[in-house]
């Protein structure tokens, strides 16, 4: 199990990076400083799926990182 774990972590980290980069946020430089905060768009469809999958992949990455502590 411990021989496979590094490969699983590499795969999960690549997937997390891809999913984060696929999430498009329509904010510009003014929005990052609080200038354009009057509009709120809820996530729908693919954007919602990408958001949830990113959370799930992050949780799996944390579990795979802590797994060696409990497998000894």
mmCIF file of the N, C-alpha and C atoms, coordinates in Angstrom:
data_MODEL
# 
_entry.id   MODEL 
# 
loop_
_atom_site.group_PDB 
_atom_site.id 
_atom_site.type_symbol 
_atom_site.label_atom_id 
_atom_site.label_alt_id 
_atom_site.label_comp_id 
_atom_site.label_asym_id 
_atom_site.label_entity_id 
_atom_site.label_seq_id 
_atom_site.pdbx_PDB_ins_code 
_atom_site.Cartn_x 
_atom_site.Cartn_y 
_atom_site.Cartn_z 
_atom_site.occupancy 
_atom_site.B_iso_or_equiv 
_atom_site.pdbx_formal_charge 
_atom_site.auth_seq_id 
_atom_site.auth_comp_id 
_atom_site.auth_asym_id 
_atom_site.auth_atom_id 
_atom_site.pdbx_PDB_model_num 
ATOM 1   N N  . UNK A 1 1  ? 0.826   -1.208 0.000   1.00 0.00 ? 1  UNK A N  1 
ATOM 2   C CA . UNK A 1 1  ? 0.000   0.000  0.000   1.00 0.00 ? 1  UNK A CA 1 
ATOM 3   C C  . UNK A 1 1  ? 0.861   1.259  0.000   1.00 0.00 ? 1  UNK A C  1 
ATOM 4   N N  . UNK A 1 2  ? 1.914   1.227  0.782   1.00 0.00 ? 2  UNK A N  1 
ATOM 5   C CA . UNK A 1 2  ? 2.759   2.419  0.860   1.00 0.00 ? 2  UNK A CA 1 
ATOM 6   C C  . UNK A 1 2  ? 3.567   2.644  -0.407  1.00 0.00 ? 2  UNK A C  1 
ATOM 7   N N  . UNK A 1 3  ? 3.735   1.614  -1.225  1.00 0.00 ? 3  UNK A N  1 
ATOM 8   C CA . UNK A 1 3  ? 4.444   1.778  -2.493  1.00 0.00 ? 3  UNK A CA 1 
ATOM 9   C C  . UNK A 1 3  ? 3.580   2.501  -3.522  1.00 0.00 ? 3  UNK A C  1 
ATOM 10  N N  . UNK A 1 4  ? 2.276   2.351  -3.410  1.00 0.00 ? 4  UNK A N  1 
ATOM 11  C CA . UNK A 1 4  ? 1.353   2.970  -4.365  1.00 0.00 ? 4  UNK A CA 1 
ATOM 12  C C  . UNK A 1 4  ? 1.002   4.403  -3.969  1.00 0.00 ? 4  UNK A C  1 
ATOM 13  N N  . UNK A 1 5  ? 1.103   4.712  -2.687  1.00 0.00 ? 5  UNK A N  1 
ATOM 14  C CA . UNK A 1 5  ? 0.646   6.000  -2.158  1.00 0.00 ? 5  UNK A CA 1 
ATOM 15  C C  . UNK A 1 5  ? 1.280   7.231  -2.815  1.00 0.00 ? 5  UNK A C  1 
ATOM 16  N N  . UNK A 1 6  ? 2.588   7.248  -3.084  1.00 0.00 ? 6  UNK A N  1 
ATOM 17  C CA . UNK A 1 6  ? 3.145   8.433  -3.762  1.00 0.00 ? 6  UNK A CA 1 
ATOM 18  C C  . UNK A 1 6  ? 2.550   8.681  -5.148  1.00 0.00 ? 6  UNK A C  1 
ATOM 19  N N  . UNK A 1 7  ? 2.254   7.605  -5.869  1.00 0.00 ? 7  UNK A N  1 
ATOM 20  C CA . UNK A 1 7  ? 1.663   7.763  -7.198  1.00 0.00 ? 7  UNK A CA 1 
ATOM 21  C C  . UNK A 1 7  ? 0.232   8.290  -7.105  1.00 0.00 ? 7  UNK A C  1 
ATOM 22  N N  . UNK A 1 8  ? -0.482  7.836  -6.093  1.00 0.00 ? 8  UNK A N  1 
ATOM 23  C CA . UNK A 1 8  ? -1.840  8.332  -5.865  1.00 0.00 ? 8  UNK A CA 1 
ATOM 24  C C  . UNK A 1 8  ? -1.801  9.822  -5.520  1.00 0.00 ? 8  UNK A C  1 
ATOM 25  N N  . UNK A 1 9  ? -0.846  10.224 -4.702  1.00 0.00 ? 9  UNK A N  1 
ATOM 26  C CA . UNK A 1 9  ? -0.727  11.636 -4.328  1.00 0.00 ? 9  UNK A CA 1 
ATOM 27  C C  . UNK A 1 9  ? -0.358  12.502 -5.523  1.00 0.00 ? 9  UNK A C  1 
ATOM 28  N N  . UNK A 1 10 ? 0.513   12.005 -6.370  1.00 0.00 ? 10 UNK A N  1 
ATOM 29  C CA . UNK A 1 10 ? 0.882   12.762 -7.575  1.00 0.00 ? 10 UNK A CA 1 
ATOM 30  C C  . UNK A 1 10 ? -0.321  12.927 -8.491  1.00 0.00 ? 10 UNK A C  1 
ATOM 31  N N  . UNK A 1 11 ? -1.079  11.844 -8.688  1.00 0.00 ? 11 UNK A N  1 
ATOM 32  C CA . UNK A 1 11 ? -2.273  11.914 -9.530  1.00 0.00 ? 11 UNK A CA 1 
ATOM 33  C C  . UNK A 1 11 ? -3.303  12.878 -8.945  1.00 0.00 ? 11 UNK A C  1 
ATOM 34  N N  . UNK A 1 12 ? -3.535  12.792 -7.639  1.00 0.00 ? 12 UNK A N  1 
ATOM 35  C CA . UNK A 1 12 ? -4.499  13.692 -7.003  1.00 0.00 ? 12 UNK A CA 1 
ATOM 36  C C  . UNK A 1 12 ? -4.058  15.142 -7.096  1.00 0.00 ? 12 UNK A C  1 
ATOM 37  N N  . UNK A 1 13 ? -2.771  15.404 -6.912  1.00 0.00 ? 13 UNK A N  1 
ATOM 38  C CA . UNK A 1 13 ? -2.305  16.791 -6.976  1.00 0.00 ? 13 UNK A CA 1 
ATOM 39  C C  . UNK A 1 13 ? -2.438  17.361 -8.383  1.00 0.00 ? 13 UNK A C  1 
ATOM 40  N N  . UNK A 1 14 ? -2.170  16.549 -9.396  1.00 0.00 ? 14 UNK A N  1 
ATOM 41  C CA . UNK A 1 14 ? -2.334  17.016 -10.778 1.00 0.00 ? 14 UNK A CA 1 
ATOM 42  C C  . UNK A 1 14 ? -3.804  17.300 -11.065 1.00 0.00 ? 14 UNK A C  1 
ATOM 43  N N  . UNK A 1 15 ? -4.695  16.414 -10.607 1.00 0.00 ? 15 UNK A N  1 
ATOM 44  C CA . UNK A 1 15 ? -6.126  16.628 -10.820 1.00 0.00 ? 15 UNK A CA 1 
ATOM 45  C C  . UNK A 1 15 ? -6.625  17.873 -10.096 1.00 0.00 ? 15 UNK A C  1 
ATOM 46  N N  . UNK A 1 16 ? -6.124  18.120 -8.889  1.00 0.00 ? 16 UNK A N  1 
ATOM 47  C CA . UNK A 1 16 ? -6.523  19.329 -8.154  1.00 0.00 ? 16 UNK A CA 1 
ATOM 48  C C  . UNK A 1 16 ? -6.103  20.574 -8.913  1.00 0.00 ? 16 UNK A C  1 
ATOM 49  N N  . UNK A 1 17 ? -4.884  20.577 -9.420  1.00 0.00 ? 17 UNK A N  1 
ATOM 50  C CA . UNK A 1 17 ? -4.399  21.744 -10.176 1.00 0.00 ? 17 UNK A CA 1 
ATOM 51  C C  . UNK A 1 17 ? -5.245  21.957 -11.428 1.00 0.00 ? 17 UNK A C  1 
ATOM 52  N N  . UNK A 1 18 ? -5.560  20.886 -12.137 1.00 0.00 ? 18 UNK A N  1 
ATOM 53  C CA . UNK A 1 18 ? -6.368  21.000 -13.356 1.00 0.00 ? 18 UNK A CA 1 
ATOM 54  C C  . UNK A 1 18 ? -7.762  21.532 -13.032 1.00 0.00 ? 18 UNK A C  1 
ATOM 55  N N  . UNK A 1 19 ? -8.388  20.998 -11.977 1.00 0.00 ? 19 UNK A N  1 
ATOM 56  C CA . UNK A 1 19 ? -9.743  21.435 -11.635 1.00 0.00 ? 19 UNK A CA 1 
ATOM 57  C C  . UNK A 1 19 ? -9.767  22.878 -11.154 1.00 0.00 ? 19 UNK A C  1 
ATOM 58  N N  . UNK A 1 20 ? -8.742  23.299 -10.425 1.00 0.00 ? 20 UNK A N  1 
ATOM 59  C CA . UNK A 1 20 ? -8.695  24.693 -9.983  1.00 0.00 ? 20 UNK A CA 1 
ATOM 60  C C  . UNK A 1 20 ? -8.506  25.620 -11.176 1.00 0.00 ? 20 UNK A C  1 
ATOM 61  N N  . UNK A 1 21 ? -7.664  25.225 -12.117 1.00 0.00 ? 21 UNK A N  1 
ATOM 62  C CA . UNK A 1 21 ? -7.446  26.070 -13.291 1.00 0.00 ? 21 UNK A CA 1 
ATOM 63  C C  . UNK A 1 21 ? -8.660  26.103 -14.221 1.00 0.00 ? 21 UNK A C  1 
ATOM 64  N N  . UNK A 1 22 ? -9.465  25.059 -14.210 1.00 0.00 ? 22 UNK A N  1 
ATOM 65  C CA . UNK A 1 22 ? -10.665 25.044 -15.055 1.00 0.00 ? 22 UNK A CA 1 
ATOM 66  C C  . UNK A 1 22 ? -11.779 25.937 -14.511 1.00 0.00 ? 22 UNK A C  1 
ATOM 67  N N  . UNK A 1 23 ? -11.715 26.219 -13.228 1.00 0.00 ? 23 UNK A N  1 
ATOM 68  C CA . UNK A 1 23 ? -12.746 27.068 -12.637 1.00 0.00 ? 23 UNK A CA 1 
ATOM 69  C C  . UNK A 1 23 ? -12.466 28.514 -13.033 1.00 0.00 ? 23 UNK A C  1 
ATOM 70  N N  . UNK A 1 24 ? -13.374 29.062 -13.785 1.00 0.00 ? 24 UNK A N  1 
ATOM 71  C CA . UNK A 1 24 ? -13.206 30.442 -14.220 1.00 0.00 ? 24 UNK A CA 1 
ATOM 72  C C  . UNK A 1 24 ? -13.981 31.349 -13.306 1.00 0.00 ? 24 UNK A C  1 
ATOM 73  N N  . UNK A 1 25 ? -13.320 32.331 -12.840 1.00 0.00 ? 25 UNK A N  1 
ATOM 74  C CA . UNK A 1 25 ? -13.949 33.317 -11.969 1.00 0.00 ? 25 UNK A CA 1 
ATOM 75  C C  . UNK A 1 25 ? -13.962 34.628 -12.739 1.00 0.00 ? 25 UNK A C  1 
ATOM 76  N N  . UNK A 1 26 ? -15.096 35.249 -12.863 1.00 0.00 ? 26 UNK A N  1 
ATOM 77  C CA . UNK A 1 26 ? -15.229 36.453 -13.664 1.00 0.00 ? 26 UNK A CA 1 
ATOM 78  C C  . UNK A 1 26 ? -14.793 37.717 -12.949 1.00 0.00 ? 26 UNK A C  1 
ATOM 79  N N  . UNK A 1 27 ? -13.832 37.623 -12.078 1.00 0.00 ? 27 UNK A N  1 
ATOM 80  C CA . UNK A 1 27 ? -13.397 38.818 -11.352 1.00 0.00 ? 27 UNK A CA 1 
ATOM 81  C C  . UNK A 1 27 ? -12.142 39.387 -12.007 1.00 0.00 ? 27 UNK A C  1 
ATOM 82  N N  . UNK A 1 28 ? -12.083 40.676 -12.033 1.00 0.00 ? 28 UNK A N  1 
ATOM 83  C CA . UNK A 1 28 ? -10.907 41.345 -12.557 1.00 0.00 ? 28 UNK A CA 1 
ATOM 84  C C  . UNK A 1 28 ? -10.102 41.915 -11.392 1.00 0.00 ? 28 UNK A C  1 
ATOM 85  N N  . UNK A 1 29 ? -9.172  42.782 -11.657 1.00 0.00 ? 29 UNK A N  1 
ATOM 86  C CA . UNK A 1 29 ? -8.309  43.319 -10.609 1.00 0.00 ? 29 UNK A CA 1 
ATOM 87  C C  . UNK A 1 29 ? -9.096  44.135 -9.596  1.00 0.00 ? 29 UNK A C  1 
ATOM 88  N N  . UNK A 1 30 ? -10.089 44.853 -10.032 1.00 0.00 ? 30 UNK A N  1 
ATOM 89  C CA . UNK A 1 30 ? -10.911 45.634 -9.111  1.00 0.00 ? 30 UNK A CA 1 
ATOM 90  C C  . UNK A 1 30 ? -11.728 44.745 -8.187  1.00 0.00 ? 30 UNK A C  1 
ATOM 91  N N  . UNK A 1 31 ? -12.167 43.611 -8.690  1.00 0.00 ? 31 UNK A N  1 
ATOM 92  C CA . UNK A 1 31 ? -12.942 42.686 -7.878  1.00 0.00 ? 31 UNK A CA 1 
ATOM 93  C C  . UNK A 1 31 ? -12.112 42.028 -6.795  1.00 0.00 ? 31 UNK A C  1 
ATOM 94  N N  . UNK A 1 32 ? -10.828 41.882 -7.040  1.00 0.00 ? 32 UNK A N  1 
ATOM 95  C CA . UNK A 1 32 ? -9.982  41.242 -6.029  1.00 0.00 ? 32 UNK A CA 1 
ATOM 96  C C  . UNK A 1 32 ? -9.728  42.162 -4.843  1.00 0.00 ? 32 UNK A C  1 
ATOM 97  N N  . UNK A 1 33 ? -9.917  43.456 -5.025  1.00 0.00 ? 33 UNK A N  1 
ATOM 98  C CA . UNK A 1 33 ? -9.753  44.404 -3.919  1.00 0.00 ? 33 UNK A CA 1 
ATOM 99  C C  . UNK A 1 33 ? -11.085 44.865 -3.344  1.00 0.00 ? 33 UNK A C  1 
ATOM 100 N N  . UNK A 1 34 ? -12.158 44.202 -3.709  1.00 0.00 ? 34 UNK A N  1 
ATOM 101 C CA . UNK A 1 34 ? -13.463 44.521 -3.140  1.00 0.00 ? 34 UNK A CA 1 
ATOM 102 C C  . UNK A 1 34 ? -14.232 45.576 -3.902  1.00 0.00 ? 34 UNK A C  1 
ATOM 103 N N  . UNK A 1 35 ? -13.795 45.962 -5.065  1.00 0.00 ? 35 UNK A N  1 
ATOM 104 C CA . UNK A 1 35 ? -14.467 47.007 -5.814  1.00 0.00 ? 35 UNK A CA 1 
ATOM 105 C C  . UNK A 1 35 ? -15.729 46.551 -6.518  1.00 0.00 ? 35 UNK A C  1 
ATOM 106 N N  . UNK A 1 36 ? -15.809 45.297 -6.881  1.00 0.00 ? 36 UNK A N  1 
ATOM 107 C CA . UNK A 1 36 ? -16.935 44.808 -7.664  1.00 0.00 ? 36 UNK A CA 1 
ATOM 108 C C  . UNK A 1 36 ? -17.663 43.695 -6.911  1.00 0.00 ? 36 UNK A C  1 
ATOM 109 N N  . UNK A 1 37 ? -17.966 43.928 -5.649  1.00 0.00 ? 37 UNK A N  1 
ATOM 110 C CA . UNK A 1 37 ? -18.544 42.862 -4.834  1.00 0.00 ? 37 UNK A CA 1 
ATOM 111 C C  . UNK A 1 37 ? -20.071 42.916 -4.777  1.00 0.00 ? 37 UNK A C  1 
ATOM 112 N N  . UNK A 1 38 ? -20.710 43.779 -5.560  1.00 0.00 ? 38 UNK A N  1 
ATOM 113 C CA . UNK A 1 38 ? -22.161 43.919 -5.499  1.00 0.00 ? 38 UNK A CA 1 
ATOM 114 C C  . UNK A 1 38 ? -22.884 42.784 -6.219  1.00 0.00 ? 38 UNK A C  1 
ATOM 115 N N  . UNK A 1 39 ? -22.195 42.115 -7.127  1.00 0.00 ? 39 UNK A N  1 
ATOM 116 C CA . UNK A 1 39 ? -22.840 41.036 -7.865  1.00 0.00 ? 39 UNK A CA 1 
ATOM 117 C C  . UNK A 1 39 ? -22.443 39.695 -7.278  1.00 0.00 ? 39 UNK A C  1 
ATOM 118 N N  . UNK A 1 40 ? -23.414 38.797 -7.204  1.00 0.00 ? 40 UNK A N  1 
ATOM 119 C CA . UNK A 1 40 ? -23.162 37.450 -6.713  1.00 0.00 ? 40 UNK A CA 1 
ATOM 120 C C  . UNK A 1 40 ? -23.790 36.468 -7.683  1.00 0.00 ? 40 UNK A C  1 
ATOM 121 N N  . UNK A 1 41 ? -22.995 35.543 -8.164  1.00 0.00 ? 41 UNK A N  1 
ATOM 122 C CA . UNK A 1 41 ? -23.486 34.520 -9.075  1.00 0.00 ? 41 UNK A CA 1 
ATOM 123 C C  . UNK A 1 41 ? -23.366 33.172 -8.395  1.00 0.00 ? 41 UNK A C  1 
ATOM 124 N N  . UNK A 1 42 ? -24.466 32.437 -8.338  1.00 0.00 ? 42 UNK A N  1 
ATOM 125 C CA . UNK A 1 42 ? -24.397 31.103 -7.766  1.00 0.00 ? 42 UNK A CA 1 
ATOM 126 C C  . UNK A 1 42 ? -23.836 30.140 -8.805  1.00 0.00 ? 42 UNK A C  1 
ATOM 127 N N  . UNK A 1 43 ? -23.198 29.098 -8.323  1.00 0.00 ? 43 UNK A N  1 
ATOM 128 C CA . UNK A 1 43 ? -22.629 28.102 -9.227  1.00 0.00 ? 43 UNK A CA 1 
ATOM 129 C C  . UNK A 1 43 ? -23.746 27.218 -9.766  1.00 0.00 ? 43 UNK A C  1 
ATOM 130 N N  . UNK A 1 44 ? -23.651 26.918 -11.052 1.00 0.00 ? 44 UNK A N  1 
ATOM 131 C CA . UNK A 1 44 ? -24.638 26.061 -11.696 1.00 0.00 ? 44 UNK A CA 1 
ATOM 132 C C  . UNK A 1 44 ? -23.934 25.147 -12.676 1.00 0.00 ? 44 UNK A C  1 
ATOM 133 N N  . UNK A 1 45 ? -24.486 23.987 -12.855 1.00 0.00 ? 45 UNK A N  1 
ATOM 134 C CA . UNK A 1 45 ? -24.018 23.065 -13.882 1.00 0.00 ? 45 UNK A CA 1 
ATOM 135 C C  . UNK A 1 45 ? -22.588 22.612 -13.689 1.00 0.00 ? 45 UNK A C  1 
ATOM 136 N N  . UNK A 1 46 ? -21.799 22.802 -14.727 1.00 0.00 ? 46 UNK A N  1 
ATOM 137 C CA . UNK A 1 46 ? -20.416 22.319 -14.730 1.00 0.00 ? 46 UNK A CA 1 
ATOM 138 C C  . UNK A 1 46 ? -19.563 23.040 -13.688 1.00 0.00 ? 46 UNK A C  1 
ATOM 139 N N  . UNK A 1 47 ? -19.831 24.319 -13.470 1.00 0.00 ? 47 UNK A N  1 
ATOM 140 C CA . UNK A 1 47 ? -19.060 25.073 -12.490 1.00 0.00 ? 47 UNK A CA 1 
ATOM 141 C C  . UNK A 1 47 ? -19.275 24.514 -11.085 1.00 0.00 ? 47 UNK A C  1 
ATOM 142 N N  . UNK A 1 48 ? -20.508 24.132 -10.778 1.00 0.00 ? 48 UNK A N  1 
ATOM 143 C CA . UNK A 1 48 ? -20.824 23.543 -9.479  1.00 0.00 ? 48 UNK A CA 1 
ATOM 144 C C  . UNK A 1 48 ? -20.155 22.177 -9.333  1.00 0.00 ? 48 UNK A C  1 
ATOM 145 N N  . UNK A 1 49 ? -20.176 21.396 -10.421 1.00 0.00 ? 49 UNK A N  1 
ATOM 146 C CA . UNK A 1 49 ? -19.547 20.080 -10.404 1.00 0.00 ? 49 UNK A CA 1 
ATOM 147 C C  . UNK A 1 49 ? -18.039 20.194 -10.198 1.00 0.00 ? 49 UNK A C  1 
ATOM 148 N N  . UNK A 1 50 ? -17.397 21.130 -10.912 1.00 0.00 ? 50 UNK A N  1 
ATOM 149 C CA . UNK A 1 50 ? -15.957 21.346 -10.749 1.00 0.00 ? 50 UNK A CA 1 
ATOM 150 C C  . UNK A 1 50 ? -15.620 21.775 -9.324  1.00 0.00 ? 50 UNK A C  1 
ATOM 151 N N  . UNK A 1 51 ? -16.439 22.626 -8.749  1.00 0.00 ? 51 UNK A N  1 
ATOM 152 C CA . UNK A 1 51 ? -16.220 23.103 -7.387  1.00 0.00 ? 51 UNK A CA 1 
ATOM 153 C C  . UNK A 1 51 ? -16.294 21.950 -6.390  1.00 0.00 ? 51 UNK A C  1 
ATOM 154 N N  . UNK A 1 52 ? -17.328 21.126 -6.530  1.00 0.00 ? 52 UNK A N  1 
ATOM 155 C CA . UNK A 1 52 ? -17.491 20.000 -5.596  1.00 0.00 ? 52 UNK A CA 1 
ATOM 156 C C  . UNK A 1 52 ? -16.400 18.953 -5.785  1.00 0.00 ? 52 UNK A C  1 
ATOM 157 N N  . UNK A 1 53 ? -16.024 18.690 -7.022  1.00 0.00 ? 53 UNK A N  1 
ATOM 158 C CA . UNK A 1 53 ? -14.966 17.721 -7.272  1.00 0.00 ? 53 UNK A CA 1 
ATOM 159 C C  . UNK A 1 53 ? -13.620 18.209 -6.734  1.00 0.00 ? 53 UNK A C  1 
ATOM 160 N N  . UNK A 1 54 ? -13.372 19.515 -6.778  1.00 0.00 ? 54 UNK A N  1 
ATOM 161 C CA . UNK A 1 54 ? -12.151 20.069 -6.223  1.00 0.00 ? 54 UNK A CA 1 
ATOM 162 C C  . UNK A 1 54 ? -12.112 19.855 -4.710  1.00 0.00 ? 54 UNK A C  1 
ATOM 163 N N  . UNK A 1 55 ? -13.239 20.036 -4.050  1.00 0.00 ? 55 UNK A N  1 
ATOM 164 C CA . UNK A 1 55 ? -13.305 19.807 -2.606  1.00 0.00 ? 55 UNK A CA 1 
ATOM 165 C C  . UNK A 1 55 ? -13.079 18.330 -2.296  1.00 0.00 ? 55 UNK A C  1 
ATOM 166 N N  . UNK A 1 56 ? -13.706 17.451 -3.060  1.00 0.00 ? 56 UNK A N  1 
ATOM 167 C CA . UNK A 1 56 ? -13.547 16.014 -2.838  1.00 0.00 ? 56 UNK A CA 1 
ATOM 168 C C  . UNK A 1 56 ? -12.103 15.582 -3.079  1.00 0.00 ? 56 UNK A C  1 
ATOM 169 N N  . UNK A 1 57 ? -11.503 16.078 -4.149  1.00 0.00 ? 57 UNK A N  1 
ATOM 170 C CA . UNK A 1 57 ? -10.115 15.735 -4.430  1.00 0.00 ? 57 UNK A CA 1 
ATOM 171 C C  . UNK A 1 57 ? -9.179  16.265 -3.357  1.00 0.00 ? 57 UNK A C  1 
ATOM 172 N N  . UNK A 1 58 ? -9.465  17.448 -2.843  1.00 0.00 ? 58 UNK A N  1 
ATOM 173 C CA . UNK A 1 58 ? -8.656  17.987 -1.749  1.00 0.00 ? 58 UNK A CA 1 
ATOM 174 C C  . UNK A 1 58 ? -8.760  17.142 -0.497  1.00 0.00 ? 58 UNK A C  1 
ATOM 175 N N  . UNK A 1 59 ? -9.962  16.684 -0.193  1.00 0.00 ? 59 UNK A N  1 
ATOM 176 C CA . UNK A 1 59 ? -10.152 15.820 0.973   1.00 0.00 ? 59 UNK A CA 1 
ATOM 177 C C  . UNK A 1 59 ? -9.433  14.484 0.780   1.00 0.00 ? 59 UNK A C  1 
ATOM 178 N N  . UNK A 1 60 ? -9.515  13.914 -0.419  1.00 0.00 ? 60 UNK A N  1 
ATOM 179 C CA . UNK A 1 60 ? -8.803  12.670 -0.701  1.00 0.00 ? 60 UNK A CA 1 
ATOM 180 C C  . UNK A 1 60 ? -7.294  12.849 -0.607  1.00 0.00 ? 60 UNK A C  1 
ATOM 181 N N  . UNK A 1 61 ? -6.801  14.009 -1.037  1.00 0.00 ? 61 UNK A N  1 
ATOM 182 C CA . UNK A 1 61 ? -5.369  14.277 -0.940  1.00 0.00 ? 61 UNK A CA 1 
ATOM 183 C C  . UNK A 1 61 ? -4.937  14.354 0.519   1.00 0.00 ? 61 UNK A C  1 
ATOM 184 N N  . UNK A 1 62 ? -5.733  14.993 1.355   1.00 0.00 ? 62 UNK A N  1 
ATOM 185 C CA . UNK A 1 62 ? -5.411  15.077 2.778   1.00 0.00 ? 62 UNK A CA 1 
ATOM 186 C C  . UNK A 1 62 ? -5.415  13.691 3.411   1.00 0.00 ? 62 UNK A C  1 
ATOM 187 N N  . UNK A 1 63 ? -6.404  12.877 3.067   1.00 0.00 ? 63 UNK A N  1 
ATOM 188 C CA . UNK A 1 63 ? -6.472  11.511 3.601   1.00 0.00 ? 63 UNK A CA 1 
ATOM 189 C C  . UNK A 1 63 ? -5.268  10.692 3.138   1.00 0.00 ? 63 UNK A C  1 
ATOM 190 N N  . UNK A 1 64 ? -4.899  10.843 1.870   1.00 0.00 ? 64 UNK A N  1 
ATOM 191 C CA . UNK A 1 64 ? -3.745  10.091 1.369   1.00 0.00 ? 64 UNK A CA 1 
ATOM 192 C C  . UNK A 1 64 ? -2.439  10.584 1.973   1.00 0.00 ? 64 UNK A C  1 
ATOM 193 N N  . UNK A 1 65 ? -2.391  11.837 2.393   1.00 0.00 ? 65 UNK A N  1 
ATOM 194 C CA . UNK A 1 65 ? -1.193  12.360 3.042   1.00 0.00 ? 65 UNK A CA 1 
ATOM 195 C C  . UNK A 1 65 ? -1.092  11.862 4.481   1.00 0.00 ? 65 UNK A C  1 
ATOM 196 N N  . UNK A 1 66 ? -2.223  11.755 5.167   1.00 0.00 ? 66 UNK A N  1 
ATOM 197 C CA . UNK A 1 66 ? -2.217  11.299 6.555   1.00 0.00 ? 66 UNK A CA 1 
ATOM 198 C C  . UNK A 1 66 ? -2.235  9.775  6.681   1.00 0.00 ? 66 UNK A C  1 
ATOM 199 N N  . UNK A 1 67 ? -2.516  9.057  5.612   1.00 0.00 ? 67 UNK A N  1 
ATOM 200 C CA . UNK A 1 67 ? -2.620  7.606  5.653   1.00 0.00 ? 67 UNK A CA 1 
ATOM 201 C C  . UNK A 1 67 ? -1.351  6.919  6.158   1.00 0.00 ? 67 UNK A C  1 
ATOM 202 N N  . UNK A 1 68 ? -0.155  7.344  5.770   1.00 0.00 ? 68 UNK A N  1 
ATOM 203 C CA . UNK A 1 68 ? 1.045   6.655  6.264   1.00 0.00 ? 68 UNK A CA 1 
ATOM 204 C C  . UNK A 1 68 ? 1.185   6.724  7.793   1.00 0.00 ? 68 UNK A C  1 
ATOM 205 N N  . UNK A 1 69 ? 0.615   7.716  8.418   1.00 0.00 ? 69 UNK A N  1 
ATOM 206 C CA . UNK A 1 69 ? 0.690   7.801  9.871   1.00 0.00 ? 69 UNK A CA 1 
ATOM 207 C C  . UNK A 1 69 ? -0.093  6.687  10.546  1.00 0.00 ? 69 UNK A C  1 
ATOM 208 N N  . UNK A 1 70 ? -1.162  6.253  9.900   1.00 0.00 ? 70 UNK A N  1 
ATOM 209 C CA . UNK A 1 70 ? -2.036  5.232  10.492  1.00 0.00 ? 70 UNK A CA 1 
ATOM 210 C C  . UNK A 1 70 ? -1.742  3.823  9.960   1.00 0.00 ? 70 UNK A C  1 
ATOM 211 N N  . UNK A 1 71 ? -0.913  3.714  8.917   1.00 0.00 ? 71 UNK A N  1 
ATOM 212 C CA . UNK A 1 71 ? -0.625  2.408  8.337   1.00 0.00 ? 71 UNK A CA 1 
ATOM 213 C C  . UNK A 1 71 ? 0.611   1.742  8.946   1.00 0.00 ? 71 UNK A C  1 
ATOM 214 N N  . UNK A 1 72 ? 1.257   2.387  9.866   1.00 0.00 ? 72 UNK A N  1 
ATOM 215 C CA . UNK A 1 72 ? 2.482   1.820  10.454  1.00 0.00 ? 72 UNK A CA 1 
ATOM 216 C C  . UNK A 1 72 ? 2.212   0.685  11.353  1.00 0.00 ? 72 UNK A C  1 
# 
